[in-house]
Amino acid sequence: MQRERLQNYVGIGEKAKPSFSAAEMQRRQDAIRAYMAEAGVDAALFTSYHNINYYADFLYCQFGRRYGLVIDHDSATTISAGIDGGQPWRRTFGGNVTYTDWQKDNFFHAVRQLIGRARRIGIEHDQVSIELLGQLESEFPGVAFVDIAGAAMRLRMIKSAEEIAHITEMARIADIGGAACVEATAVGVPEHEVALHSTATMVREIARNWPEAELLDTWTWFQSGINTDGAHNPVTSRRIERGDILSLNCFPMVAGYYVALERTLFAEEASDAHLRLWEINCKVHDRGKALLVPGKKCSEIARELNEIYAEEDLLQYRSFGYGHSFGVLCHYYGREAGLELREDCETVLEPGMVVSMEPMITIPEGMPGAGGYREHDILVIEEGGNRNITGFPYGPEHLIVKGKARAA
């Protein structure tokens, strides 16, 4: 029995309210087309979460299937699996082609309908697997596949006014999530209960603020005691103890964009050793924010902040780079790697970039002041300086939390 290779879900329902204006989405597609024209690329096949979302306003759910976005010099079309019905078409800025599961190469059949006679195709070398590249080369003999990932990333690094407004509103919601964490924090409360309260609070505010948005992927990591030693340690059921070092990490997500609020806290009291280390980390945080200005190299910022830690004999406990770009990103599909506050990144800051400052040190268990210390603000780079869009307080004056103890 044979079934159709493609299905038509165009026109099933009405187009969803877009995350950004038509002018903004057209600007993005025109920008990548301008690069393609300059590089002699006939069409681009994007397969990553971030680029499909950025250029088409559609965030797919992979679940073992392939997704794509073909942009040529005239049109933009997402390629989705039949399991999703008409949702990809309703969300896409542009057209949509849906393929069925009935033959294994139906995704490539859909690509073939869209690329036509194109002979230079842009793909994402940092995302395409060896398996997928081999399949593309087999399916499309005579076609040259060239890297377009770096160019697409550089375009994403400079945010538009609409993007900055979107990110700014999300930062407000992250602050609300932080307040919910503090509200739920008390001796005897498990990490997961604090995280659940924060996440639910943020999701409800997102639903209120964006009533037609898809509600997915917002989350909170709340860590206590030894669990604070890693920035991305998952939530557990460990109960908060008096004197614990704590970390709140609030991540609202809207339309594939995420922001973050991260803070060090203590449960009821902090030892002198903990206070000293916390205050040093806040000092680095303050200095780092002052350095986020146009013309500064990422590497220069990292090296200057290293000196503060080194003066306190703490540089060996630094956990990672000092910050990164914000925009279309998530814990499962990455970020703009070209804008990292690290010693090996030579990117120069420009107005329109949105960057975090998030110094972290981890003192190993068994040492005085053990635990992970991290503060995190988001700053918009502007002409002559920056604008901090994070409003949540930090430091010993604000975040030694004296919540009411609960029964174990």
QUIRAMO-V378481 format. One record per helix or strand of 3 or more residues. SS is the DSSP state (hx for helix, st for strand). FROM is the first residue (numbers start at 1). TO is the last residue. If there is no record, write none. Layout:
ss = (SS/SS)
from = (FROM/FROM)
to = (TO/TO)
This chain:
ss = (hx/st/hx/st/st/hx/hx/st/hx/st/hx/st/hx/hx/hx/st/hx/st/st/hx/hx/hx/st/st/st/st/st)
from = (22/43/49/68/76/82/87/95/106/120/130/144/149/161/191/219/225/245/261/272/298/315/354/360/371/376/385)
to = (39/46/56/72/81/84/91/99/115/123/139/147/157/184/209/224/229/251/267/291/311/317/357/363/374/382/388)
